[in-house]
């Protein structure tokens, strides 16, 4: 299958490009490779200071590259960007603080709860029902993430760190949903710039409240801030804004679940042991990514009473009624 041709729906070939989905896959590769960089950087600075550094670098990078587009910044984009930025800051900060109380493997699993949360919140908040294939893909991906986490010896105790990280998962799910809801009405780079700027300001404020001192600018810290800012922030969040204009929230979520798979592969390349649980979990995640893309002939009729999926991957009641009337 070429990168430009979609899977058929009721015998018709979709013309949507595969480039946005491949871009999101690249984003997960970047995310999977930044975990060790973050761990090293946190030895020399506090969590809010590191967040501020990476998001300032990210915001400045987008401003420098897309300066011409920033002149057309609209009030609506500022409002939406701030809203998404607030959710993004909450997610990142809660996860970072939670890591001070629980193991990274447990944090990874609890954070991965955003995978099943996205379709549930999408249904509750936006009244959009994902396709059946998306639900199956979500279930397979989450099962894979669970297997990888349990395979690392995760315990099931619940404490402060677990609750903080659960809040981070809710924030991550809301970020994906809000982005899919508003990005089609906005310029993706302007929206990403406002989002990154908001997180930068809040992180600087958080560092002040937490009493974090200005760290020494060592080569390690500067390299980490630049790497996280350029790739893990400017590229990753800018690419998310651009790609989710055409990729549904649920489809994007399944793709994002590839992050720990890349992390495991990179770890194996660095000499870490690939356990059977990690291999099996990675396989389930890959199956979830592939399954979520399936579109059975007449599948839409089964899932939504004959409705076509909307651009965000759901179906509306109005379209279901309209399609039902046309079929009579």
Backbone bond lengths (Angstrom), bond angles and torsions (degrees), N, CA, C in turn:
res aa  C-N    CA-C-N  psi(-1)  N-CA   C-N-CA  omega(-1)  CA-C   N-CA-C  phi
1 X - - - 1.479 - - 1.520 108.98 -
2 X 1.307 117.43 133.62 1.455 120.03 179.76 1.500 110.73 -75.02
3 X 1.325 116.23 166.55 1.457 120.93 -178.96 1.507 111.76 -75.68
4 X 1.315 118.18 -8.79 1.461 120.41 -175.19 1.520 113.77 -107.66
5 X 1.320 117.59 -8.12 1.463 119.57 -174.49 1.516 109.20 -110.81
6 X 1.342 115.57 129.10 1.460 119.62 -179.37 1.516 111.35 -88.07
7 X 1.337 115.64 171.32 1.459 121.73 175.99 1.516 108.70 -74.33
8 X 1.298 116.84 144.56 1.452 121.01 -174.36 1.518 112.51 -69.46
9 X 1.300 116.07 148.09 1.457 123.63 174.18 1.524 106.74 -120.73
10 X 1.339 116.56 114.29 1.456 121.51 -176.78 1.530 111.47 53.98
11 X 1.344 115.82 39.96 1.454 120.45 175.89 1.505 115.15 87.27
12 X 1.317 119.33 -6.61 1.450 121.70 179.85 1.520 110.21 -99.82
13 X 1.335 116.82 143.88 1.456 121.35 179.03 1.516 108.95 -89.38
14 X 1.315 115.24 125.40 1.456 119.21 176.85 1.519 109.15 -76.45
15 X 1.325 116.79 139.54 1.449 120.46 -178.69 1.514 114.10 -92.42
16 X 1.343 118.19 3.58 1.456 120.19 -177.49 1.523 110.85 -64.98
17 X 1.329 116.21 136.94 1.458 121.52 -179.84 1.522 110.66 -71.28
18 X 1.320 115.67 150.76 1.455 121.34 175.83 1.534 111.11 -88.45
19 X 1.317 118.05 -4.37 1.460 120.95 -175.86 1.526 112.17 -59.96
20 X 1.361 120.62 -43.74 1.468 119.08 177.72 1.526 113.30 -58.68
21 X 1.338 117.52 -40.66 1.458 119.65 179.56 1.519 111.30 -67.95
22 X 1.337 117.21 -39.64 1.459 120.32 176.52 1.517 110.70 -65.05
23 X 1.326 116.46 -33.72 1.468 120.38 177.41 1.523 110.92 -65.33
24 X 1.341 116.54 -43.15 1.461 119.68 177.31 1.528 111.00 -64.31
25 X 1.329 117.20 -34.49 1.459 120.19 175.96 1.523 110.19 -62.94
26 X 1.334 116.13 -39.24 1.465 120.37 177.31 1.526 110.79 -65.88
27 X 1.332 116.14 -35.58 1.466 120.47 176.90 1.528 110.27 -60.22
28 X 1.331 116.96 -43.13 1.469 119.50 179.97 1.524 111.38 -66.04
29 X 1.327 117.15 -32.14 1.465 120.65 175.76 1.526 109.96 -64.34
30 X 1.326 116.21 -42.74 1.470 120.37 177.55 1.527 110.15 -62.29
31 X 1.342 116.01 -47.56 1.465 119.72 179.52 1.523 111.23 -58.93
32 X 1.322 117.10 -43.13 1.457 120.97 -177.93 1.516 112.99 -63.89
33 X 1.330 117.11 -23.41 1.461 120.91 -178.28 1.527 113.23 -96.12
34 X 1.347 118.07 -6.61 1.470 120.13 -176.17 1.518 113.56 -94.32
35 X 1.347 118.05 -9.31 1.463 119.56 -175.81 1.519 111.62 -61.54
36 X 1.342 117.21 -45.81 1.452 120.24 -178.42 1.532 110.89 -67.41
37 X 1.336 116.81 -32.63 1.461 120.51 177.51 1.526 110.05 -64.14
38 X 1.330 116.41 -42.38 1.462 121.07 178.56 1.525 110.73 -63.23
39 X 1.320 116.95 -43.32 1.460 120.31 179.30 1.518 111.91 -59.80
40 X 1.320 117.20 -43.20 1.465 121.33 179.62 1.526 110.67 -65.51
41 X 1.334 116.68 -42.94 1.463 120.63 -177.65 1.522 111.95 -65.75
42 X 1.335 117.29 -35.04 1.464 120.82 -178.59 1.528 112.70 -68.57
43 X 1.317 117.41 -10.90 1.462 120.06 174.34 1.519 111.58 -74.37
44 X 1.328 116.48 -18.46 1.454 120.22 -175.16 1.527 113.60 -115.43
45 X 1.312 117.80 -9.06 1.460 119.88 -178.97 1.524 109.97 -151.83
46 X 1.338 115.54 167.72 1.457 120.23 179.43 1.514 111.81 -81.01
47 X 1.334 117.43 164.98 1.466 121.02 -176.08 1.527 113.62 -63.67
48 X 1.338 117.79 -41.14 1.464 119.64 -178.70 1.523 111.27 -71.17
49 X 1.332 116.45 -35.83 1.468 119.58 177.60 1.524 110.87 -64.72
50 X 1.343 116.19 -39.23 1.461 119.36 178.13 1.519 111.09 -67.26
51 X 1.341 116.54 -42.27 1.461 119.82 176.81 1.522 110.71 -60.35
52 X 1.340 116.40 -43.93 1.467 120.02 179.91 1.518 110.65 -60.97
53 X 1.338 117.12 -43.84 1.465 120.88 -177.97 1.523 111.36 -62.75
54 X 1.342 117.12 -48.14 1.464 119.51 -176.19 1.519 111.76 -68.62
55 X 1.346 118.14 -36.20 1.461 119.49 -178.70 1.528 112.03 -78.85
56 X 1.328 117.51 -29.82 1.473 119.37 173.63 1.526 109.18 -65.34
57 X 1.337 116.46 -46.41 1.462 120.21 177.73 1.525 110.07 -59.40
58 X 1.325 116.83 -42.80 1.466 120.62 179.86 1.511 112.67 -63.71
59 X 1.335 116.89 -44.69 1.464 120.77 -179.11 1.526 111.19 -65.34
60 X 1.320 117.03 -44.22 1.465 120.93 179.61 1.528 110.81 -63.57
61 X 1.339 116.30 -37.50 1.466 120.40 178.98 1.528 111.36 -63.04
62 X 1.326 116.75 -47.57 1.468 119.77 178.61 1.517 111.41 -63.10
63 X 1.337 116.73 -38.66 1.467 120.39 179.10 1.521 111.21 -64.22
64 X 1.330 116.56 -40.48 1.465 120.45 -178.82 1.530 111.49 -68.82
65 X 1.332 116.63 -39.74 1.473 120.26 -176.74 1.525 112.01 -77.47
66 X 1.339 116.65 -38.82 1.470 120.85 -174.21 1.535 111.56 -114.91
67 X 1.321 116.16 38.31 1.469 120.14 -177.29 1.526 111.77 -57.84
68 X 1.332 116.57 -40.65 1.459 119.51 -178.88 1.518 112.58 -63.08
69 X 1.313 117.65 -39.12 1.463 120.85 -179.65 1.517 111.92 -72.43
70 X 1.333 117.14 -26.09 1.462 120.14 -178.38 1.527 112.13 -67.56
71 X 1.335 117.23 -21.73 1.467 119.81 179.89 1.521 111.68 -66.09
72 X 1.319 117.11 -22.28 1.464 120.30 179.53 1.516 113.52 -93.38
73 X 1.322 117.36 16.07 1.465 121.84 -177.73 1.524 111.20 -56.22
74 X 1.325 116.43 126.98 1.464 122.07 -177.39 1.524 111.19 -102.31
75 X 1.327 116.06 158.72 1.458 121.39 179.96 1.521 110.68 -60.19
76 X 1.334 116.37 -41.20 1.456 119.98 179.72 1.522 111.42 -60.69
77 X 1.344 117.14 -40.02 1.458 120.71 179.44 1.526 111.28 -67.01
78 X 1.317 116.54 -35.19 1.465 119.84 177.15 1.526 110.20 -65.38
79 X 1.331 116.15 -46.52 1.467 119.92 -179.31 1.524 111.80 -62.16
80 X 1.328 116.17 -47.90 1.460 120.24 -178.75 1.526 110.52 -67.25
81 X 1.338 116.99 -40.81 1.457 120.81 179.09 1.519 112.36 -61.64
82 X 1.329 116.23 -40.16 1.468 120.06 177.02 1.524 110.44 -65.87
83 X 1.331 116.86 -41.97 1.461 120.83 179.58 1.533 110.72 -60.85
84 X 1.343 116.71 -47.56 1.460 119.99 179.07 1.526 110.34 -67.43
85 X 1.336 116.62 -36.09 1.461 120.55 178.04 1.518 112.32 -62.56
86 X 1.336 117.21 -38.96 1.464 121.09 177.38 1.527 110.70 -61.39
87 X 1.333 115.80 -44.86 1.466 120.40 179.62 1.531 110.36 -65.96
88 X 1.340 116.37 -41.37 1.468 120.54 179.24 1.522 111.37 -62.62
89 X 1.335 116.36 -44.23 1.468 120.44 178.53 1.522 110.63 -61.63
90 X 1.319 116.73 -44.15 1.465 120.13 179.79 1.525 110.46 -60.46
91 X 1.330 116.95 -43.18 1.454 120.61 -178.66 1.527 111.63 -64.61
92 X 1.338 116.65 -49.41 1.461 120.74 -177.86 1.525 111.40 -65.15
93 X 1.321 117.71 -44.67 1.465 120.76 -175.95 1.529 111.42 -69.28
94 X 1.335 117.29 -41.70 1.459 119.59 179.10 1.528 111.23 -63.55
95 X 1.315 116.12 -39.85 1.462 119.29 178.17 1.530 110.90 -65.48
96 X 1.344 116.37 -42.37 1.461 120.36 -178.49 1.523 111.42 -65.24
97 X 1.333 116.89 -43.86 1.462 120.45 178.12 1.528 110.35 -66.75
98 X 1.329 116.11 -39.14 1.453 119.67 178.83 1.519 112.77 -60.86
99 X 1.338 116.75 -32.87 1.463 120.77 179.91 1.529 112.35 -65.04
100 X 1.324 116.59 -16.43 1.466 119.61 176.69 1.528 111.44 -78.63
101 X 1.345 116.84 -8.96 1.464 121.11 -176.77 1.528 113.78 -117.43
102 X 1.340 117.34 -23.35 1.470 119.76 -176.34 1.517 109.90 -132.09
103 X 1.323 115.89 164.59 1.462 121.95 -179.86 1.526 110.60 -69.68
104 X 1.321 115.59 154.13 1.459 119.97 -178.18 1.523 112.10 -63.40
105 X 1.356 117.66 -34.09 1.462 120.02 179.64 1.524 111.26 -65.38
106 X 1.335 116.58 -39.82 1.450 120.09 178.49 1.521 110.76 -70.55
107 X 1.328 116.44 -37.59 1.463 120.59 176.66 1.523 110.51 -61.16
108 X 1.340 116.05 -41.65 1.465 120.50 -179.79 1.521 111.25 -61.86
109 X 1.336 116.29 -41.73 1.459 119.35 -179.64 1.528 111.57 -66.98
110 X 1.344 117.01 -48.45 1.462 119.44 -177.62 1.521 110.62 -64.01
111 X 1.326 116.92 -40.08 1.462 120.13 176.98 1.525 110.70 -60.69
112 X 1.339 116.38 -34.85 1.468 121.05 -179.48 1.516 112.57 -66.99
113 X 1.330 117.72 -7.89 1.457 119.66 175.87 1.531 111.85 -63.12
114 X 1.345 117.29 -15.60 1.465 118.60 176.33 1.525 111.14 -62.34
115 X 1.343 117.24 -21.84 1.472 120.04 -178.57 1.535 110.96 -61.48
116 X 1.351 119.73 -53.97 1.468 117.92 176.17 1.527 113.45 -76.89
117 X 1.345 116.98 -19.77 1.465 119.01 -178.85 1.529 112.34 -70.58
118 X 1.328 117.57 -33.01 1.470 120.39 -176.54 1.528 112.27 -59.08
119 X 1.345 120.35 -53.88 1.472 118.15 179.79 1.522 112.72 -65.21
120 X 1.334 117.35 -33.06 1.462 119.44 179.11 1.526 111.31 -66.67
121 X 1.342 117.01 -47.10 1.459 120.72 179.33 1.527 110.97 -68.63
122 X 1.329 116.35 -33.76 1.465 120.48 177.38 1.521 110.13 -62.65
123 X 1.323 115.71 -39.52 1.460 120.57 178.99 1.524 111.13 -70.11
124 X 1.326 117.17 -41.33 1.461 121.50 -177.43 1.525 112.67 -74.03
125 X 1.335 116.69 -42.82 1.466 120.75 -173.11 1.525 113.46 -88.90
126 X 1.331 116.65 -39.33 1.463 120.71 -175.03 1.522 113.41 -107.96
127 X 1.333 116.85 -3.34 1.467 121.22 -178.38 1.519 111.62 56.92
128 X 1.344 116.83 36.24 1.451 122.08 179.23 1.521 108.84 -112.69
129 X 1.325 115.74 120.82 1.463 120.60 -178.47 1.519 109.88 -96.32
130 X 1.339 118.30 115.31 1.469 120.32 178.00 1.524 111.15 -62.59
131 X 1.337 114.97 157.90 1.458 120.42 178.31 1.523 110.60 -64.84
132 X 1.343 116.48 159.13 1.449 121.53 179.08 1.521 111.24 -58.42
133 X 1.337 116.85 -41.17 1.464 120.15 179.95 1.524 110.86 -61.96
134 X 1.336 116.60 -34.79 1.462 119.94 178.56 1.525 110.94 -66.74
135 X 1.353 116.56 -41.60 1.464 120.06 177.57 1.534 110.47 -60.58
136 X 1.325 117.06 -43.83 1.466 120.93 -179.55 1.528 110.04 -65.03
137 X 1.331 116.09 -42.52 1.460 119.91 178.26 1.523 111.98 -61.68
138 X 1.346 116.31 -41.47 1.458 121.15 177.59 1.530 110.37 -60.79
139 X 1.339 116.65 -44.87 1.467 121.08 -178.60 1.532 111.15 -63.17
140 X 1.337 116.88 -43.07 1.458 120.17 179.67 1.523 111.32 -65.57
141 X 1.341 116.40 -43.19 1.457 120.39 -179.58 1.521 111.34 -63.53
142 X 1.343 116.40 -43.38 1.458 119.88 -179.60 1.526 110.78 -66.56
143 X 1.331 117.17 -39.55 1.466 120.30 176.64 1.527 110.61 -61.13
144 X 1.328 116.28 -39.13 1.461 120.08 177.72 1.518 112.24 -65.03
145 X 1.338 116.40 -42.54 1.465 120.33 178.03 1.531 110.55 -63.73
146 X 1.329 116.36 -39.95 1.465 120.52 178.09 1.528 110.79 -62.60
147 X 1.323 116.91 -44.21 1.463 121.08 -179.47 1.525 110.87 -63.08
148 X 1.339 116.93 -41.92 1.460 119.51 179.07 1.519 111.57 -64.29
149 X 1.344 117.18 -38.49 1.460 121.13 -178.24 1.523 111.44 -71.41
150 X 1.332 117.15 -45.98 1.462 121.03 179.19 1.526 109.77 -63.68
151 X 1.311 116.92 -35.33 1.461 120.92 178.94 1.508 113.15 -64.85
152 X 1.339 117.31 -16.91 1.461 121.22 177.78 1.524 112.16 -94.87
153 X 1.336 116.59 11.34 1.452 120.21 175.84 1.511 114.30 81.19
154 X 1.318 118.14 30.67 1.460 121.41 -178.69 1.523 110.73 -68.71
155 X 1.350 116.67 133.92 1.455 120.02 174.65 1.528 109.14 -91.12
156 X 1.334 116.68 166.58 1.457 121.37 -173.48 1.528 113.28 -108.36
157 X 1.341 117.89 15.31 1.464 120.54 178.84 1.527 110.32 -69.13
158 X 1.350 116.47 148.34 1.464 122.47 -178.89 1.528 109.00 -115.48
159 X 1.310 116.85 128.08 1.457 121.79 179.68 1.515 111.12 -148.30
160 X 1.329 116.60 -162.44 1.465 121.51 -178.33 1.527 111.32 -59.95
161 X 1.327 115.89 -46.33 1.464 119.69 -178.67 1.512 112.76 -60.46
162 X 1.324 115.86 -38.31 1.471 119.96 179.55 1.529 111.21 -65.93
163 X 1.333 116.64 -43.32 1.457 119.85 -179.93 1.530 111.55 -66.07
164 X 1.327 116.44 -39.78 1.465 119.68 177.88 1.529 110.59 -62.68
165 X 1.320 115.99 -42.57 1.460 119.95 -178.83 1.523 111.47 -70.15
166 X 1.320 116.90 -33.07 1.467 119.89 175.02 1.529 110.09 -63.00
167 X 1.343 116.10 -40.44 1.468 119.24 174.86 1.515 111.45 -60.61
168 X 1.333 116.78 -36.07 1.459 121.36 176.84 1.523 110.75 -63.28
169 X 1.333 117.26 -40.02 1.470 121.18 179.53 1.525 110.98 -64.46
170 X 1.339 116.23 -41.48 1.472 119.88 177.22 1.526 109.93 -62.05
171 X 1.333 116.11 -42.18 1.463 119.74 178.23 1.514 112.54 -62.45
172 X 1.337 116.98 -40.98 1.463 120.72 178.69 1.523 110.98 -63.37
173 X 1.330 116.61 -40.31 1.469 120.49 178.72 1.527 110.44 -65.00
174 X 1.320 117.08 -43.96 1.458 120.83 179.48 1.525 111.42 -64.41
175 X 1.333 117.04 -36.29 1.464 120.29 178.08 1.525 110.71 -60.15
176 X 1.327 116.82 -45.89 1.465 121.19 -179.55 1.526 110.82 -64.03
177 X 1.335 116.69 -43.36 1.459 120.86 -178.10 1.527 111.24 -67.46
178 X 1.328 117.29 -46.01 1.465 120.71 -179.47 1.518 110.87 -63.96
179 X 1.326 116.60 -38.45 1.461 120.05 178.93 1.525 110.56 -62.95
180 X 1.336 116.73 -46.05 1.465 119.86 178.87 1.522 111.59 -64.69
181 X 1.316 116.72 -32.83 1.467 121.09 -178.28 1.528 112.06 -70.23
182 X 1.322 118.47 -37.69 1.460 120.62 -169.78 1.528 115.37 -111.19
183 X 1.336 118.62 -17.93 1.456 119.11 -170.34 1.522 112.47 -67.46
184 X 1.326 118.46 -26.09 1.464 120.02 179.89 1.518 112.53 -70.38
185 X 1.322 116.36 -18.38 1.464 120.39 179.01 1.524 111.43 -99.83
186 X 1.326 117.15 7.64 1.459 121.17 -174.32 1.519 110.47 -133.71
187 X 1.329 115.11 165.35 1.457 120.28 168.74 1.527 106.81 -80.18
188 X 1.335 119.37 122.92 1.468 120.27 -172.40 1.524 114.07 -61.69
189 X 1.335 117.54 -35.85 1.458 119.38 -178.58 1.536 111.72 -74.36
190 X 1.332 116.68 -35.78 1.470 118.63 176.08 1.520 110.29 -66.90
191 X 1.324 116.07 -40.18 1.464 120.41 178.90 1.529 110.27 -64.20
192 X 1.329 117.24 -42.81 1.462 121.19 179.58 1.530 110.41 -65.21
193 X 1.340 117.21 -38.27 1.471 120.44 -179.88 1.526 111.02 -63.12
194 X 1.322 117.42 -45.36 1.463 120.40 178.79 1.525 110.29 -64.25
195 X 1.320 116.02 -40.73 1.464 121.02 178.81 1.531 110.45 -59.90
196 X 1.327 117.00 -49.65 1.464 121.14 -178.98 1.530 111.34 -65.21
197 X 1.334 116.81 -39.52 1.463 120.34 179.13 1.527 110.99 -63.55
198 X 1.324 116.16 -39.88 1.466 120.62 178.44 1.522 111.09 -62.11
199 X 1.341 116.11 -46.50 1.468 119.90 179.59 1.528 110.05 -64.20
200 X 1.332 117.77 -37.09 1.464 121.14 178.85 1.523 111.05 -59.85
201 X 1.329 116.25 -49.27 1.460 120.99 -178.29 1.526 110.94 -63.48
202 X 1.318 117.07 -45.09 1.462 120.74 -179.49 1.524 111.18 -66.10
203 X 1.330 117.95 -35.81 1.462 120.99 179.06 1.529 110.98 -68.05
204 X 1.333 116.73 -40.40 1.466 120.23 176.31 1.519 110.50 -62.00
205 X 1.337 115.92 -42.02 1.462 119.82 177.22 1.527 110.61 -64.65
206 X 1.332 116.94 -41.30 1.455 121.08 179.09 1.521 111.84 -62.99
207 X 1.344 117.42 -38.27 1.464 120.76 178.18 1.521 110.59 -63.66
208 X 1.349 116.40 -38.50 1.458 120.08 178.45 1.519 112.12 -66.99
209 X 1.332 116.01 -44.42 1.471 120.45 179.56 1.530 110.90 -64.09
210 X 1.341 116.97 -39.49 1.464 121.49 -179.15 1.523 112.81 -77.17
211 X 1.326 117.09 -7.11 1.460 120.62 179.08 1.518 113.97 74.37
212 X 1.317 116.83 25.45 1.462 119.50 179.19 1.532 110.06 -75.75
213 X 1.310 116.27 131.14 1.454 121.13 179.99 1.525 110.80 -86.48
214 X 1.321 114.39 156.94 1.460 120.45 176.90 1.524 109.22 -63.65
215 X 1.331 118.88 117.97 1.471 120.06 -177.47 1.521 111.99 -75.45
216 X 1.322 115.88 159.83 1.459 121.34 173.58 1.522 108.98 -69.18
217 X 1.335 115.55 136.95 1.465 120.01 -176.47 1.528 110.20 -82.58
218 X 1.320 115.12 76.20 1.457 120.34 178.12 1.521 109.78 -77.73
219 X 1.346 117.23 159.24 1.472 119.16 177.38 1.523 112.77 -56.95
220 X 1.323 117.24 -36.66 1.470 120.99 179.68 1.515 111.23 -63.32
221 X 1.343 116.47 -47.18 1.461 120.69 -177.64 1.521 111.45 -68.22
222 X 1.332 116.91 -41.56 1.468 119.99 179.24 1.526 110.83 -64.15
223 X 1.324 116.55 -42.77 1.463 120.45 178.84 1.520 110.96 -63.27
224 X 1.339 115.91 -41.49 1.470 119.90 179.83 1.516 111.05 -65.15
225 X 1.339 116.82 -44.14 1.468 120.55 -179.48 1.525 110.90 -63.24
226 X 1.334 116.99 -41.04 1.459 120.37 179.96 1.533 111.07 -68.28
227 X 1.336 116.18 -43.91 1.461 119.41 -179.99 1.520 112.13 -64.22
228 X 1.344 115.78 -47.03 1.460 119.75 179.15 1.523 111.39 -66.53
229 X 1.327 116.17 -37.22 1.466 119.70 -178.17 1.519 113.21 -71.21
230 X 1.342 116.10 -44.27 1.461 119.88 -176.45 1.531 112.10 -74.77
231 X 1.328 116.47 -49.85 1.464 120.23 -175.29 1.523 112.82 -92.21
232 X 1.338 116.43 -52.91 1.451 119.84 -174.66 1.516 114.73 -73.44
233 X 1.347 117.05 -14.16 1.468 119.81 -177.27 1.525 112.00 -121.54
234 X 1.342 117.46 -64.95 1.470 119.73 -177.41 1.524 111.10 -60.54
235 X 1.338 116.11 -53.02 1.470 118.86 -179.70 1.524 111.38 -67.03
236 X 1.348 116.61 -49.67 1.462 120.13 -172.74 1.528 112.05 -62.79
237 X 1.322 118.07 -51.64 1.465 119.90 -176.66 1.528 111.62 -75.16
238 X 1.330 116.81 -32.18 1.459 118.76 174.08 1.513 111.39 -65.30
239 X 1.336 116.28 -41.38 1.466 120.80 178.16 1.521 111.08 -66.31
240 X 1.342 117.02 -38.39 1.462 119.95 176.82 1.521 111.02 -59.25
241 X 1.330 116.47 -45.97 1.466 120.53 -179.24 1.517 111.24 -62.49
242 X 1.328 116.14 -41.77 1.460 119.65 -179.32 1.530 111.35 -70.20
243 X 1.336 117.65 -47.23 1.457 121.00 -173.52 1.521 112.59 -70.93
244 X 1.340 117.86 -34.68 1.459 119.50 -176.62 1.528 113.02 -76.41
245 X 1.315 117.04 5.67 1.461 119.46 169.60 1.522 110.09 -71.62
246 X 1.332 116.89 -26.04 1.461 120.26 -177.83 1.529 112.79 -123.09
247 X 1.327 117.86 -13.85 1.469 121.39 179.68 1.525 108.31 -101.05
248 X 1.321 117.31 128.80 1.457 121.47 -177.47 1.524 111.07 -65.22
249 X 1.329 115.80 160.24 1.460 120.95 -179.50 1.518 111.61 -61.06
250 X 1.344 116.92 -43.64 1.466 119.64 -178.35 1.527 111.42 -69.51
251 X 1.325 116.67 -40.64 1.463 120.06 177.93 1.525 109.86 -63.38
252 X 1.341 117.47 -44.00 1.459 121.35 178.25 1.527 110.65 -60.52
253 X 1.325 116.70 -39.72 1.458 121.08 -178.63 1.518 111.31 -61.90
254 X 1.326 116.94 -43.52 1.460 120.30 179.00 1.530 110.04 -63.38
255 X 1.317 117.01 -40.39 1.463 120.63 178.31 1.528 110.09 -64.11
256 X 1.340 117.21 -41.49 1.463 120.63 -179.87 1.526 112.02 -62.17
257 X 1.334 117.20 -25.47 1.463 119.78 179.87 1.525 111.80 -67.56
258 X 1.338 117.66 -6.79 1.463 121.56 176.79 1.526 111.83 -73.57
259 X 1.321 118.01 -13.03 1.468 120.69 -176.06 1.529 113.10 -52.78
260 X 1.373 119.99 -53.22 1.460 118.49 -179.79 1.526 113.27 -67.51
261 X 1.322 117.51 -22.62 1.465 119.95 176.53 1.529 109.38 -65.78
262 X 1.341 115.30 -47.60 1.464 119.00 176.67 1.522 110.90 -61.73
263 X 1.354 114.94 -39.69 1.453 118.62 178.95 1.524 111.73 -59.86
264 X 1.343 116.28 -41.25 1.460 120.16 177.97 1.518 112.36 -65.95
265 X 1.334 116.55 -40.66 1.464 120.10 179.19 1.525 111.34 -66.52
266 X 1.323 116.24 -40.64 1.461 119.71 178.11 1.528 110.18 -66.00
267 X 1.350 115.58 -39.34 1.458 119.04 176.63 1.517 112.05 -62.77
268 X 1.337 116.90 -40.49 1.465 120.95 178.23 1.520 110.68 -64.07
269 X 1.337 115.82 -39.86 1.467 120.09 177.41 1.527 111.11 -62.77
270 X 1.364 115.52 -32.12 1.465 120.58 -179.91 1.526 112.29 -84.24
271 X 1.351 117.18 -1.07 1.446 119.58 176.27 1.504 115.40 110.56
272 X 1.349 119.04 -0.97 1.454 121.41 179.61 1.535 109.88 -76.10
273 X 1.345 115.02 153.90 1.464 120.95 -177.86 1.526 110.49 -80.04
274 X 1.335 116.30 130.30 1.462 121.91 174.06 1.524 108.19 -90.90
275 X 1.325 117.36 102.05 1.456 121.53 -178.36 1.522 110.57 -74.77
276 X 1.344 117.32 161.33 1.475 119.58 176.74 1.527 112.29 -57.33
277 X 1.351 117.51 -35.16 1.461 120.11 179.55 1.521 111.12 -64.79
278 X 1.323 116.54 -40.57 1.466 120.03 179.42 1.529 110.53 -67.67
279 X 1.327 116.67 -41.67 1.467 120.39 178.74 1.522 110.31 -63.97
280 X 1.352 116.48 -46.73 1.460 120.07 179.84 1.518 112.19 -64.51
281 X 1.339 116.77 -42.15 1.465 120.02 178.48 1.512 112.01 -64.08
282 X 1.325 116.55 -41.32 1.464 120.48 178.58 1.528 111.02 -62.70
283 X 1.332 115.43 -38.54 1.471 120.18 178.20 1.526 111.13 -62.98
284 X 1.339 116.60 -42.87 1.464 120.15 178.54 1.533 111.30 -63.87
285 X 1.326 116.87 -39.82 1.465 119.96 178.20 1.530 110.36 -62.42
286 X 1.332 116.34 -44.95 1.464 120.01 178.32 1.531 111.11 -61.22
287 X 1.331 116.73 -41.65 1.466 120.01 176.51 1.524 110.94 -62.12
288 X 1.327 116.06 -38.33 1.461 119.66 177.48 1.511 112.28 -62.57
289 X 1.341 116.76 -42.61 1.462 121.04 178.67 1.528 110.44 -61.38
290 X 1.333 116.78 -44.37 1.467 120.69 -179.30 1.524 111.53 -69.73
291 X 1.334 117.15 -43.16 1.468 120.93 -177.37 1.517 111.56 -64.30
292 X 1.326 117.34 -37.96 1.464 120.32 -177.41 1.517 112.40 -63.94
293 X 1.324 116.11 -17.28 1.467 119.70 -179.25 1.520 112.70 -91.25
294 X 1.332 117.54 -11.43 1.465 120.29 -178.14 1.523 110.65 -66.26
295 X 1.312 115.79 140.61 1.466 122.29 175.61 1.516 107.06 -134.03
296 X 1.335 114.74 100.21 1.452 118.46 -178.40 1.529 110.63 -73.32
297 X 1.337 116.92 145.32 1.463 118.08 172.57 1.518 109.75 -57.48
298 X 1.315 114.77 130.57 1.449 122.36 -179.24 1.517 111.86 69.38
299 X 1.330 118.04 9.37 1.454 119.89 -179.63 1.509 111.69 -65.28
300 X 1.331 116.33 -34.68 1.467 118.62 -179.25 1.505 110.98 -63.57
301 X 1.341 116.97 -35.06 1.457 119.31 -179.87 1.513 111.03 -65.92
302 X 1.322 116.64 -35.34 1.452 120.47 179.14 1.518 111.08 -68.29
303 X 1.364 115.07 -39.33 1.458 118.22 -172.68 1.514 112.31 -82.94
304 X 1.321 117.89 -39.25 1.447 118.96 -171.36 1.501 113.32 -129.86
305 X 1.304 117.24 31.97 1.459 121.55 178.46 1.510 111.72 56.55
306 X 1.363 116.02 37.03 1.452 120.05 175.12 1.493 114.44 93.41
307 X 1.350 118.09 8.88 1.459 119.62 -177.27 1.506 110.72 -85.52
308 X 1.314 115.55 151.02 1.446 121.24 172.75 1.515 108.31 -85.91
309 X 1.343 117.59 146.63 1.454 119.44 177.39 1.516 109.58 -64.32
310 X 1.341 115.84 144.09 1.457 118.51 175.60 1.514 108.75 -82.14
311 X 1.359 119.40 174.26 1.453 120.37 -176.09 1.506 113.38 -59.16
312 X 1.327 119.10 -22.75 1.463 120.81 -178.62 1.515 111.67 -93.92
313 X 1.302 118.84 4.98 1.449 121.19 175.11 1.508 113.62 97.19
314 X 1.326 119.90 3.69 1.452 120.70 -178.49 1.505 110.37 -113.75
315 X 1.323 116.77 -176.87 1.447 121.51 175.48 1.506 108.70 -130.66
316 X 1.319 117.04 140.05 1.447 121.19 -178.63 1.510 110.67 -98.38
317 X 1.338 115.51 154.60 1.459 119.71 179.75 1.523 111.45 -62.41
318 X 1.334 116.29 -37.26 1.463 119.48 -178.59 1.528 110.56 -62.41
319 X 1.316 117.34 -42.36 1.456 119.98 -179.91 1.522 111.06 -68.55
320 X 1.317 117.33 -35.28 1.454 119.05 176.99 1.515 111.32 -62.03
321 X 1.347 115.74 -44.96 1.476 119.05 179.84 1.524 110.62 -65.29
322 X 1.337 116.66 -41.26 1.460 119.88 -178.40 1.524 110.75 -64.70
323 X 1.334 117.51 -42.84 1.464 120.54 179.71 1.532 110.76 -66.51
324 X 1.344 115.91 -37.31 1.472 119.27 179.16 1.522 111.34 -63.44
325 X 1.351 116.61 -40.93 1.470 119.87 179.17 1.527 110.72 -64.84
326 X 1.363 115.64 -38.72 1.468 119.24 -177.44 1.534 111.25 -68.32
327 X 1.340 116.12 -29.96 1.455 119.60 -177.46 1.525 113.47 -77.72
328 X 1.337 117.09 -12.70 1.464 119.42 -178.10 1.490 111.64 -77.87
